[in-house]
């Protein structure tokens, strides 16, 4: 009797597997998946985001997957190879900048940037206050003044020989009074040091006037017009494979360090907190609709991706093996044997 029950359980298992295999292909599989999508979206209209998951759970996933996960050394190598392939792709030489970003889009970006007038003025002020810029101004003014005194002033240009006489007199004076050049230079630089704040202030005022919205708009759009007809290959000319790969590696190393900073955590936490503040007590369907995930979008991806993948897995034997792993324990269980014995 026990052997008969076992054989019957095995036959039931085979029929069940056969039934499921027939249902998991073609039109039947598609109908099943589409129906399940519809059912899930119906539930998404009632179940809130906060009921499905929590802010702490999402932060935990980000911590484990984004921050803590050890990334294999092959990732930057693969990324560098992919970047090189993109750089050398034929499309680079046949696509112009204007085909990627239209003039209207460039104008829109520019107009938005021009709205940041306060930031622009702050950048100018910070540049003016930088020691390197102040040293540059000082050197330019000093050399310009010396050059004017000995070569480019109106008298030396108008009266032949005056420039040579002045240079001769300068040499003779230096012989008679050693160190005169150094004294002259020191006095001019002392004057420049006293005058530099005023020079910087006037140059800053000049830049604020010169870099008006209209001037910037005209300059940027003129540059854009000269570039929009050039191909992407022409624009990145000179950037070789080695340089590109080095940039990719630097970017990867930056990411490894940046993802562990308190700044990154603070930014992520702000985004996740806002997400739950806005959608935590609302049905999940509201979030899906706001990001454009509709039933039609999901079904389209089922047709394009899910069905072909399941076909491959079925042909490879995975689907049947999965069914047997899932169903066999039930048909081999004591409960089934007891039911079959009772029926017998």
Phi, psi and omega in degrees: 000317181297318180295322178296321178295321179295316179297319179296319179297321179293321179294321177296320178298316181296319179293323179294316178298317180298318179298314182292321179297322178291329182280340185261045174202156174061218185295326180295317179296316180298316180299318179299311182296317180297319178296320180293323176299316179299317179297314181297319179292329175296317177294325180296341176283347181245324184277131180276161178298319181295335177282328179285318184207174181233166177299320180294322179294317179295317178297325178295319178297315179298319180297316184286317188271321185267318188268310190270337185298129177283124182264133182293151181295342179288344182296308179297327178295315179295318179298320179295320178296317180295319179296322178295318178298320178296317181298324184263005181295143180303331183296337180296325183273350183247001182244128178268161178299323180295339177280340180268315178235118181285164179297324179296319178293318178299319178297320179297315177300317181296316181298321178293321179295324180293339178291340182274053185295319180299316179296322180296316180294324179293319178298316179300315181298320180292324177294317180298325183276353183288136181303325180296317180293320180296321177294321177300312180299317181299315180293320180297314181295317181299308182292327176295320180292314179297316180298321179293316183299322187259342187226316195253010180281170187296324183291313182294332179280329186273327185252111181302135175090344183295320180300316180296321179297318180296318178294321178296316179298324179296318180293317180296320180295323179295325178290320182287322181234086181304139179090003181298320179301316181294322178295318179298315181295320181295320180294317179297316182292328175294320177295320179297320180299319179289327185271347187302316179304319178293319179297317180296316180299317180292323179292325177294316177298321179297316181296321178299321179286318184289323181268053176287167179302317182294318180294316179296318180300313181296318183293314182293317181291327175295319177295321180297317180300324180284343184254334190295338179270356181272147180284161179297324178298321179293324183290326178258024177299134181100345177269099184279175181299319183296314181298318180298316180297323178295321177296320179298315180297318178298319178296321179294316179295323176298316181298319180301322180280319185294322184295343181260004181277156177295331179297314179298315179300318180297319179294315180296316181297323178296319180294313182295319180298318179294321179302315182283331176295326182273321188243354186304321182259011180251155178302147181301330182299331178296316178296315180299316180295321182292333178261005173086016179268097180254173177301318181297321179295315181295316181297321179299321178287329174299314180295320186279331190231309187297312182298313178299322180294317179296323177301315180296316181294325177292316179296328180282350179096357184293317186297314179296317179298322178297314179300316180295319178296326182280320188267327185304315180302327179292312183288342177263003185282161179296326181298317179292318179299321180294319180295318182293323178294321180293321179292327181289000000 
